[in-house]
Every structure is written in C-alpha cells, then in structure tokens.
Amino acid sequence: MAILDRAIVRLLPAVPRPVVQKLSQRYIAGPELKDARETVRQLNAQGKMATVDVLGEEIKNEEEAAAIVRAYQDVFADIERCALDANVSVKLTGLGLNLGYDVCRANLETVVADAASRGNFVRIDMEDSSTTDDTLRLYRELRADGHENVGVVLQAMLRRTVADIGALAPLRPSVRLCKGIYVEPHEVAYREFGAVRANYVRALESLLDAGCYVGIATHDEWLLEQAQQIVSERGLRRDEYEFQMLLGVRAELGNRLVRDGHRLRIYVPFGRHWYAYSLRRLQENPKVAGYIAADTVGRLLPGRSNGA
Ligand SMILES: Cc1cc2nc3c(=O)[nH]c(=O)nc-3n(C[C@H](O)[C@H](O)[C@H](O)COP(=O)(O)OP(=O)(O)OC[C@H]3O[C@@H](n4cnc5c(N)ncnc54)[C@H](O)[C@@H]3O)c2cc1C
C-alpha cells in the first residue's frame, strides 16, 4: 500500500461517520432484514450461496446482546420462509463475549439451537487474537454438547493456526479459512504478505488432510489458483468444500469461480451497527485514499461528483 493510502487508513477513524457510511455502502446489504433478504435473493439467483451476519460487535450491555440473538432468530425464520440458500455468521462480541463468557455461551447456544430446529448452520467468526482461546473453547463445548451445526474460522496470519488445526482435527470441524483482518503483534502473527500466503496454503492442506469441510475465504487470486489446484489434485467433489467472499469485494472473481463449477458463498452483513465492520472493509480497500480524497473534494466543491 502506498504511503498516502497508509496514512489515510490510519486517519479513517477521524473521517466523519456519514462519509464512512456512504463509502461502505457496497459492503453492507442495508440496515434491515428485508435488505439482507433482497441481497441474498439476488445472490441465489446468480448461483451463489450466502452467510448472513447481523452487525453488532459494538454492543454495550446484555439487552443489546439479547437483541442480536432475536435478530438471528428472525433471520432463520426468514431464510426458511423464503427458501433462501443461506446460513449465518456470528461474532461472539456481538453475543456478549466482552460482558462475560457465560452470557456469550448462553446466547450462542440459543442461536445454534434455533438454527438446528430449522435445519440451518452457524459459523462463528474469528475476531482478534485476544478472543481466539475463548472462541475455540466455546466451539469445543458446543460440539461436546452434541451441536453439529456449528463451525469456526481460523486465520492464516496467526502463528498458532496449524497447531490449532492439529488439536481440532479429531472433531473434523467445518472451518472457514481466511487470512485474518485484525492488526496483531509480531509475536502472534505473521506480518509479511508471503508468509501469510504460505501459512494459508499449509493450513488448507492440513484441514483437508484432517477430512474437514473448508470454506476457502479469500479474494487473493494467487491463493484462489493454489486452492483450485489443491482441491482438484485431491479429487474433491464440489460439495466437499466451498469458496467464500465478502459482499462488495471482487465480484468478478466470484463469478469466474461459479462459472468454473465451484460453490461460492457470499458474506452478507446487515444491521444498524455498521460502523466497525465498515472501517475494516475500507481499511482493506486499496482505493480508499482515492475515494476519500474524491469525497472530500466533492464536499468542498458543491456540484462536483464525489466519485464514491
Ligand atoms: C467470507 C469471508 C469471511 C471472513 N471472515 C473473517 C473472520 O471471521 N475473521 C477475520 O479476521 N477475517 C475474516 N475475513 C477477512 C479476511 O481475513 C481478509 O482480511 C480479507 O478477506 C482480505 O484478505 P484476502 O485473502 O482477500 O487477500 P488480500 O490480499 O487482502 O486481498 C486480495 C485482493 O482483494 C482485494 N480486496 C480485499 N479486500 C478488499 C476491500 N475491502 N475492498 C476492495 N478490494 C479488496 C485487494 O485489493 C486484493 O487485490 C473474511 C473474509 C471473507 C472473504
């Protein structure tokens, strides 16, 4: 990333919220369930599956966490009623992890049980490395209690990930493998681009060796090539893995995967707590400096297009 882009990324939290909201519209279905429903319908019509995320990591109390649980129950009911091809993704902070492990566990169990009653599935997103132990512990506890309709996420940037795969292997977990979005200290994470890629390939091979179902979540063309080669060499059927991408990111690459006969699931966030998610997506967008500069010029010079 160029120096100007890096500077803008650091300054993003100082950018006014309405500007962030406008720039991040492409990454979020909208504030309401009906917005997510419409987006999922369109994706399904294009031959893509979806995973619906109720935005909510900024919650402050148990009532807000309970509201997120109810929102997920509404999502499951809607998916069933509209016969959508979608599951859900949850963030444990949205379900109250920062309020207490037991609060979060009770909320997660409610969501997972509701999903099971409707034949649906819950993917637990992975947040920053301070939450990894609790996240994997919760996952194990749910599996030990007999919940099979739940999966986790592992991050290739973390040094511990291949060891985590080894420890989880007897459970044959369903795993989404991603690079990892959070800024982590050098002691726990690979920082160098090539090292993260190499660990991604290592982790993918380890997961497939362990017989896991993998959601290969990336927009990195090199990794997509590697992954297609790996699944082809192993002779995997198309229902034995899937690719995953984020709403609003590199849709043309996703279309190519679908045309080539792979299954693709798109991550569809919706809801009123859009801010933290939007910041992370904008920080990853290589054109963010240009967008913000254009938006600023647009606001300073009335009548000019904002370019967003
Ligand atoms: C379905 C899905 C679920 C995810 N869940 C998690 C999770 O639970 N925990 C977690 O830590 N991370 C998660 N991530 C984010 C992931 O860790 C990466 O940060 C993100 O996918 C970018 O990495 P990349 O593999 O696409 O490679 P990169 O090298 O970062 O990107 C590859 C290409 O995609 C383009 N690109 C990437 N992001 C954007 C963007 N926002 N706007 C425009 N272009 C972009 C880049 O320009 C680049 O050309 C998820 C990603 C996906 C696809």
Ligand as a Chemical Component Dictionary entry (heavy atoms), coordinates in Angstrom:
data_LIG
# 
_chem_comp.id                   LIG 
_chem_comp.type                 NON-POLYMER 
_chem_comp.pdbx_formal_charge   0 
_chem_comp.three_letter_code    LIG 
# 
loop_
_chem_comp_atom.comp_id 
_chem_comp_atom.atom_id 
_chem_comp_atom.alt_atom_id 
_chem_comp_atom.type_symbol 
_chem_comp_atom.charge 
_chem_comp_atom.model_Cartn_x 
_chem_comp_atom.model_Cartn_y 
_chem_comp_atom.model_Cartn_z 
_chem_comp_atom.pdbx_ordinal 
LIG C1  C1  C 0 -16.260 -14.741 3.620  1  
LIG C2  C2  C 0 -15.199 -14.112 4.441  2  
LIG C3  C3  C 0 -15.294 -14.161 5.821  3  
LIG C4  C4  C 0 -14.296 -13.597 6.605  4  
LIG N1  N1  N 0 -14.341 -13.753 7.968  5  
LIG C5  C5  C 0 -13.308 -13.314 8.707  6  
LIG C6  C6  C 0 -13.234 -13.591 10.105 7  
LIG O1  O1  O 0 -14.097 -14.251 10.682 8  
LIG N2  N2  N 0 -12.180 -13.104 10.791 9  
LIG C7  C7  C 0 -11.180 -12.381 10.184 10 
LIG O2  O2  O 0 -10.229 -11.986 10.868 11 
LIG N3  N3  N 0 -11.235 -12.084 8.875  12 
LIG C8  C8  C 0 -12.269 -12.536 8.122  13 
LIG N4  N4  N 0 -12.282 -12.278 6.787  14 
LIG C9  C9  C 0 -11.350 -11.264 6.219  15 
LIG C10 C10 C 0 -10.064 -11.896 5.787  16 
LIG O3  O3  O 0 -9.338  -12.302 6.922  17 
LIG C11 C11 C 0 -9.214  -10.896 4.987  18 
LIG O4  O4  O 0 -8.921  -9.799  5.759  19 
LIG C12 C12 C 0 -9.861  -10.427 3.710  20 
LIG O5  O5  O 0 -10.546 -11.461 3.073  21 
LIG C13 C13 C 0 -8.798  -9.885  2.751  22 
LIG O6  O6  O 0 -7.843  -10.871 2.500  23 
LIG P1  P1  P 0 -7.747  -11.661 1.115  24 
LIG O7  O7  O 0 -7.499  -13.091 1.417  25 
LIG O8  O8  O 0 -8.942  -11.374 0.302  26 
LIG O9  O9  O 0 -6.409  -11.129 0.473  27 
LIG P2  P2  P 0 -5.912  -9.645  0.172  28 
LIG O10 O10 O 0 -4.532  -9.831  -0.352 29 
LIG O11 O11 O 0 -6.107  -8.752  1.335  30 
LIG O12 O12 O 0 -6.869  -9.153  -0.960 31 
LIG C14 C14 C 0 -6.884  -9.762  -2.258 32 
LIG C15 C15 C 0 -7.460  -8.796  -3.239 33 
LIG O13 O13 O 0 -8.788  -8.427  -2.880 34 
LIG C16 C16 C 0 -8.897  -7.002  -2.801 35 
LIG N5  N5  N 0 -9.657  -6.617  -1.605 36 
LIG C17 C17 C 0 -9.606  -7.180  -0.389 37 
LIG N6  N6  N 0 -10.434 -6.530  0.459  38 
LIG C18 C18 C 0 -10.990 -5.507  -0.254 39 
LIG C19 C19 C 0 -11.924 -4.464  0.060  40 
LIG N7  N7  N 0 -12.427 -4.317  1.279  41 
LIG N8  N8  N 0 -12.289 -3.617  -0.923 42 
LIG C20 C20 C 0 -11.786 -3.743  -2.176 43 
LIG N9  N9  N 0 -10.892 -4.697  -2.516 44 
LIG C21 C21 C 0 -10.493 -5.565  -1.575 45 
LIG C22 C22 C 0 -7.458  -6.494  -2.638 46 
LIG O14 O14 O 0 -7.273  -5.300  -3.298 47 
LIG C23 C23 C 0 -6.623  -7.531  -3.308 48 
LIG O15 O15 O 0 -6.420  -7.191  -4.654 49 
LIG C24 C24 C 0 -13.227 -12.884 5.981  50 
LIG C25 C25 C 0 -13.134 -12.846 4.590  51 
LIG C26 C26 C 0 -14.084 -13.467 3.819  52 
LIG C27 C27 C 0 -13.922 -13.443 2.331  53 
# 
loop_
_chem_comp_bond.comp_id 
_chem_comp_bond.atom_id_1 
_chem_comp_bond.atom_id_2 
_chem_comp_bond.value_order 
_chem_comp_bond.pdbx_ordinal 
LIG C1  C2  SING 1  
LIG C2  C3  SING 2  
LIG C2  C26 DOUB 3  
LIG C3  C4  DOUB 4  
LIG C4  N1  SING 5  
LIG C4  C24 SING 6  
LIG N1  C5  DOUB 7  
LIG C5  C6  SING 8  
LIG C5  C8  SING 9  
LIG C6  O1  DOUB 10 
LIG C6  N2  SING 11 
LIG N2  C7  SING 12 
LIG C7  O2  DOUB 13 
LIG C7  N3  SING 14 
LIG N3  C8  DOUB 15 
LIG C8  N4  SING 16 
LIG N4  C9  SING 17 
LIG N4  C24 SING 18 
LIG C9  C10 SING 19 
LIG C10 O3  SING 20 
LIG C10 C11 SING 21 
LIG C11 O4  SING 22 
LIG C11 C12 SING 23 
LIG C12 O5  SING 24 
LIG C12 C13 SING 25 
LIG C13 O6  SING 26 
LIG O6  P1  SING 27 
LIG P1  O7  DOUB 28 
LIG P1  O8  SING 29 
LIG P1  O9  SING 30 
LIG O9  P2  SING 31 
LIG P2  O10 DOUB 32 
LIG P2  O11 SING 33 
LIG P2  O12 SING 34 
LIG O12 C14 SING 35 
LIG C14 C15 SING 36 
LIG C15 O13 SING 37 
LIG C15 C23 SING 38 
LIG O13 C16 SING 39 
LIG C16 N5  SING 40 
LIG C16 C22 SING 41 
LIG N5  C17 SING 42 
LIG N5  C21 SING 43 
LIG C17 N6  DOUB 44 
LIG N6  C18 SING 45 
LIG C18 C19 SING 46 
LIG C18 C21 DOUB 47 
LIG C19 N7  SING 48 
LIG C19 N8  DOUB 49 
LIG N8  C20 SING 50 
LIG C20 N9  DOUB 51 
LIG N9  C21 SING 52 
LIG C22 O14 SING 53 
LIG C22 C23 SING 54 
LIG C23 O15 SING 55 
LIG C24 C25 DOUB 56 
LIG C25 C26 SING 57 
LIG C26 C27 SING 58 
# 
